[in-house]
Amino acid sequence: MLDGAELNPYLFTFMDTRIAIFQKKEIRKTLHNNEWWFVITDVVAALTDSVDPQGYLKDMRKRDPDLSGAFKGGGQFAPPLALEFDTLGGRQKLNCWNTEGIFRLIQSIPSPKAEPFKRWMAKVGYERVQEIEDPELATKRTRALYKAKGYSDDWIEKRMRSIAIRDELTDEWKKRGVREQIEYSILTAEISKAAFDMTPSEYAKIKGLKRENLRDHMNDLELIFSMLGEAATTEITRTRDSRGFPENKKSAREGGTISGNARRELEQKTGRRVVSRENYLAITQSTRKTKRLNRS
């Protein structure tokens, strides 16, 4: 998923605005059901330089029946939606598609300008196959991505461990009858409320986050108490042999409480809150900048 972040430095730059920069051309986008949707004709215009992107799109659909079927919601693709935008002509509805749909659209564009993106998609697909064959590759690439973003080695170690603990917990939930995504979200919220006295969405709001990953913006202590809550929940779930959503919800609350009690004891001893309004990466970058200035 794009998640409002930079997808590929050559092709896309996504910012916290309603505009995406695609091949140095603007693509209008909007959030719908917590997912980015992009104006289809903007993408076509950016990759073809067509003076009539709507007509170009109609010709594409005639040439590619599968693409036309995807527009109607055929197969695994969600169909395009008419979403509202402010335009020079006033408020108008424009046809938009989500990330997966836009990727499918680009596959059908014969323009040379689409080739770099197609090659990138092929490379991503190949890397995904490699990771399925050798899961350790995915871990290495995740580490490299965090390193490239400026995170410290110590923080990366904690973050990777938190990912492993989270995966272990969700695997346990799956074995024990937790099926729906909404149930996973509720159980996660139960742990968070007991550990930090707030849900993940409330936590993200305190840090000023929108769609960013909350844990990628936690400091060391926040990550540690998150891990404690989830590791404790896994242990309680196994010991009690919790089955189904109601039982797992109780175990999640109790696992989070163990972390919450430890957090409150630390706060009492230090006189400082564990939960921070700042995100860890911003603090790290600020520290590095100060060090560079001191050396100069």
Secondary structure, 3 states (H helix, E strand, C coil): CCCCCCCECCCEEECCCCEEEECCEEEEEEEECCEEEEEHHHHHHHHHCCCCHHHHHHHHHHHCHHHHHHHCCCCCCCCCEEEEEEECCEEEEEEEEEHHHHHHHHHCCCCHHHHHHHHHHHHHHHHHHHHHHCHHHHHHHHHHHHHHHCCCHHHHHHHHHHHHHHHHHHHHHHHCCCCCHHHHHHHHHHHHHHHHCCCHHHHHHHCCCCCCCHHHHCCHHHHHHHHHHHHHHHHHHHHHCCCHHHHHHHHHHHHHHHHHHHHHHHHHHHCCCCCCCCCHHHHHHHHHHHHHHHHC
